[in-house]
Amino acid sequence: MIKLKDLLHESMYLGQMNDEWYPAHTRDALSWTLTQNYVPLYPKQVESLFGKVPVNAFHVTDPHNISSVANVLGKKKSISTFTKANKSSQLAKGRGVQTGSGGVIFYIEGLLLGRKWQDFDTVPDRTGRRWVLARHIFDGDAMIVKSAVEKAKLPDYGGWRDIEQDIADKHEMSDYDSYKDYNAAIKKELGPLAAKQIKKYIDVTNKLLKTHKDMVQGSLRQKSTENSSWWNEILVYNTKVIDCFVLKRAWDDYYFQNDSKISSIDEPSDSYKKELLKIVPESKIEVGTPAQFRKWYTAREGEITVSD
């Protein structure tokens, strides 16, 4: 009989899921539950606790990610935004966090999911939930979620690997026509268990949020006078673009102004400018230098800070 340990790469034992045993949207969420240290935030949950809180903020992206921004506008999926940027940070110069190039800055309005005076490394899953380290939510208490999850007898990575092992041990490769069929059989059994794990974990963390509502309000909902060495982070959903600034170096780029295609048989891809105009009219776009960006940014109550 083929054993689970013979099939999985060593990295699986560091917490990675086997891609072929889970739907993509399940795998990501399941992985976060097994840390026993993260809390998923989503609009319905937050609104039930705190209501709808409007907020304005800024979001920086690269030209090739303009369409990704368009895909979350007006939806429950949140985006990471900011209103404070340290003068030495890339955001204060209109550059991006993930790639550093940036160049396209949106001024947006929407509803508040959560905020901190610093970047708090939130991670979106494929359903739109944002997974946040417990210590950022519960006033620095890193054990509050783990204790509640253990009390509910939910597994961690080690426990879940045992579950996978038990299921894999019931299947022999020789009973299937292909490796694909073998994986599909395991996936069929693991799927309902994974869905149940995710639901129970969310139920546990939602109960914690309700029980410690005042703590959460103080940790994740209030503006702060404290300044970061980098920037603050504000999670916003139901987003609308008010206007936009584009750095001249990005605006003048060939692919920003011109449609392109990979080969002669492909349909041309829209220029980045065309993608941008689907989101915001040209009358609401300003083009200029980093210095002009900072003037535009501060005119909209964005702050350039010096860390404490």
Secondary structure, DSSP 4 states (H G I P E B T S, - for coil): ---HHHHS-GGGGGT---GGGS-HHHHHHHHHHTTT-EEEE-HHHHHHHH---EEEEEEEE-GGGHHHHHTTBTSS--EEEBSEEETTSSGGGT--SSSS---EEEEEEEEEEEEESS----EE-TTS-EEEEHHHHTTT-SSHHHHHHHHTT---HHHHHHHHHHHHTT--GGGSSSHHHHHHHHHHHHHHHHHHHHHHHHHHHHHHHHHTHHHHHHHHSS--S---SSB-EEEEEEEEEEEEEEEHHHHTSHHHHS-B-SSTTSPPBPPHHHHHHTTS-GGGEEEE-HHHHHHHHHHTT-EEE---
